C-alpha cells in the first residue's frame, strides 16, 4: 500500500479528527508509517518541519529529556537542549526556547543531531571555602 506522508501528517495533527483519545482520520497502519518516516528522518539527519516537530512533542512519538541550558533569554525564556531517544540506544538533539508559563514558543525547523552521553571533565573556578585541597 502506498501512503502519502504529508496527507497523513496533516490528518494526524488536525485536532478535530480526535475522538476519545483516538484519531479517527488515520489508520493504525498510517500511524505506524508516519512514525517510521519520522524515525528515518532523524537517522538520515534530515530537516524536520515545524509540523513534524509539533507532532513529535504533542503525540509523544519518542521519549525525550532536557539537557543543558544553552542560553538565558529575556522574560524567563531559556534555550534548552532536547534529547530524543528513537530506540536502539540512538539519541538525537535539537534546541528549543522554553518558558515555564508558555512551554515551547516555536517549533523551529531544524535538523536533529546524533548525540552520545559521555563523561566530560570540566575545569572551573572554585572558591576557597569550597576547596578542601587547599592548605
C-alpha positions in Angstrom: 0.0 0.0 0.0 1.3 3.4 -0.9 1.0 6.2 1.7 1.0 10.0 1.3 3.2 11.2 4.1 2.2 14.9 4.1 -1.5 14.0 4.0 -1.2 11.6 6.9 0.7 14.1 9.0 -1.9 16.7 8.3 -4.8 14.4 9.2 -3.0 13.2 12.3 -2.3 16.7 13.7 -5.8 18.1 13.0 -7.4 18.4 16.4 -10.9 17.9 15.1 -10.0 14.3 14.0 -9.5 13.2 17.6 -12.4 11.5 19.5 -11.9 9.9 22.9 -8.1 9.9 22.6 -8.1 8.3 19.1 -7.5 9.8 15.7 -10.5 8.8 13.6 -8.9 10.0 10.4 -5.8 7.9 10.4 -5.5 4.1 10.4 -3.0 2.2 12.6 -1.0 1.4 9.5 -0.8 5.0 8.5 0.2 6.0 12.1 3.0 3.3 12.1 4.1 4.6 8.6 4.3 8.2 9.9 6.3 7.2 13.0 8.7 5.2 10.8 9.2 8.0 8.4 9.9 10.5 11.2 12.4 8.0 12.7 14.1 7.7 9.3 14.4 11.5 9.0 16.2 11.5 12.4 18.6 8.8 11.3 19.3 10.5 8.0 19.8 13.9 9.7 17.1 15.5 7.5 15.5 18.8 8.4 12.2 18.4 10.3 9.4 20.8 9.6 7.5 22.7 12.4 4.6 20.4 11.9 6.8 17.3 12.3 8.4 18.6 15.5 5.0 19.6 16.8 3.8 16.0 16.1 6.8 14.6 17.9 6.2 16.6 21.1 2.4 16.6 21.2 1.9 12.9 20.4 4.9 11.7 22.4 6.5 9.8 19.5 9.8 9.4 21.3 10.8 9.7 24.9 12.8 12.9 25.4 14.5 14.8 28.1 16.0 18.3 28.5 19.8 18.6 28.5 21.9 21.7 29.3 20.6 25.2 29.3 22.5 26.8 26.4 21.3 30.4 26.8 19.0 32.5 29.0 16.8 34.9 27.2 14.6 37.8 28.2 11.5 37.5 30.4 12.0 33.9 31.5 12.8 32.2 28.2 15.6 29.6 28.3 17.2 27.8 25.3 17.4 24.1 26.2 18.9 21.1 24.5 16.2 18.4 24.0 17.5 14.9 23.7 15.2 12.4 21.9 15.6 8.6 22.3 14.5 7.0 19.0 15.3 3.5 20.2 18.2 1.1 19.9 20.4 3.4 22.0 20.1 6.2 19.4 19.8 9.7 20.7 19.4 13.0 18.8 19.5 16.6 20.0 17.5 19.7 18.9 17.3 23.0 20.7 14.2 25.0 21.6 13.3 28.1 23.5 11.2 27.2 26.6 9.2 29.3 29.1 7.7 28.0 32.4 4.3 29.6 31.5 4.2 29.1 27.8 6.1 25.9 27.1 8.0 25.8 23.8 7.3 29.0 22.0 8.0 27.9 18.4 8.8 24.5 16.9 11.7 25.9 14.8 12.6 24.0 11.6 15.9 22.2 12.3 18.0 19.0 11.8 18.3 16.6 14.6 22.0 15.9 15.5 23.1 12.5 16.7 24.5 12.6 20.2 26.0 10.4 22.9 26.2 10.5 26.6 29.8 10.8 27.6 31.7 11.6 30.8 33.4 15.0 30.4 35.8 16.6 32.8 35.5 20.3 33.2 37.8 22.8 34.8 36.1 25.6 36.7 36.8 28.2 39.3 36.2 27.1 42.9 36.0 29.4 45.9 38.4 28.8 48.8 35.6 27.8 51.2 34.6 25.0 48.7 38.2 23.9 48.1 39.1 21.1 50.5 42.5 20.6 48.9 43.9 24.0 50.0 46.4 24.0 52.9 
